[in-house]
Amino acid sequence: MLKIKNLNKDLGSFKLKNISLQLPEGYIMGLIGPNGSGKTTLIKLIMGLVDYDIGDIKIFGKNVEDSPEEIKNKIGFVYDSLNFYPHVTVKDFKNISNYFYKDFKKSKFDEYLTKFNINEKLKIENLSKGQSAKLMLANALSHNAKLLILDEPTAGLDPIVRKEVLMYLQEFIEGENTSVLICTHNTEDLDRIADYITFINKGEIVFSKDKESLKEEYRIVRGSKEDLEGLSTMISVNHKKYYSEALIKIDSEESYKAMLKSVGEDNIKIPNIEEFMYYYTKRL
Ligand SMILES: Nc1ncnc2c1ncn2[C@@H]1O[C@H](COP(=O)(O)OP(=O)(O)OP(=O)(O)O)[C@@H](O)[C@H]1O
């Protein structure tokens, strides 16, 4: 579905270096990383909004440069603001999209507006954050897209709207040959819905892996400073007042047994995405 190989972009003070990742059909990939790590830049390169220097991006098996219109028609793009059209109404926005996307279904868009309780007479600039996010999603879901690319779609949304958005994404990948790439700081959302996690830091990929392997290969371990420092495959450690906590990579059965013997079962747990980010960023 989406295949990126050795992608490089030099922006002067910032470089995106040797990015490679693969998102297969039928899955959701979460793109995570600290502020300024290059997530939006990567999305802009994928969307062809910025040209890359070296590398290769294939979407649906094709290079974006070779058939930009065909590919963009099949991508539902959601970003965090609708600043392009502040003065137009939701109805006008629908007509613009209808003109822009080959397979746009006005009736489907209207269904989403009803579901999301958005009045089409409202001007874009008067929509709340939640309404804007839902409008973008309605747009992305109304033109028979096969790949959704979402940049911070749930930023600033209340928990109920956030859950709804996630539900629509999960519904979307139940469709035929569909995938989702979602960039977010809401790691809890990714704990819920992501199949793959790509972690970028300072323009480089730290890891890009399926979530199940990540959860098999790593543990959060709590113990004394001495207990943890004796463990060979530590990613990084956080020393707290009364105990220390570390992210550990399990590289063999022996290393797991050593960890178990050292701190006991009650002090070992599977990390969540936030913990992955925290401990990996601390190490780098
Ligand atoms: N056109 C540009 N020219 C020069 N530098 C740029 C340009 N666009 C982005 N940058 C820089 O590239 C870096 C990465 O920015 P980017 O927006 O990709 O980060 P991000 O991971 O999406 O961050 P955030 O989580 O804060 O949204 C930043 O240091 C930014 O200042």
The ligand as an ORCA input file, in Angstrom:
! r2SCAN-3c Opt
* xyz 0 1
  N      10.199     24.586      4.986
  C      11.035     24.390      5.998
  N      12.269     24.939      6.008
  C      13.135     24.723      7.012
  N      12.856     23.955      8.088
  C      11.635     23.399      8.148
  C      10.656     23.575      7.108
  N       9.546     22.877      7.446
  C       9.813     22.295      8.641
  N      11.060     22.602      9.057
  C      11.733     22.126     10.288
  O      11.757     20.718     10.244
  C      11.665     20.204     11.560
  C      10.592     19.138     11.592
  O       9.316     19.742     11.487
  P       7.979     18.878     11.416
  O       6.840     19.828     11.304
  O       8.130     17.847     10.378
  O       8.004     18.176     12.854
  P       6.881     17.319     13.581
  O       7.535     16.046     13.988
  O       5.658     17.211     12.736
  O       6.629     18.218     14.858
  P       5.339     18.473     15.780
  O       5.161     17.219     16.587
  O       5.788     19.619     16.635
  O       4.194     18.798     14.890
  C      11.418     21.371     12.485
  O      12.627     21.712     13.101
  C      10.976     22.488     11.543
  O      11.349     23.741     12.019
*
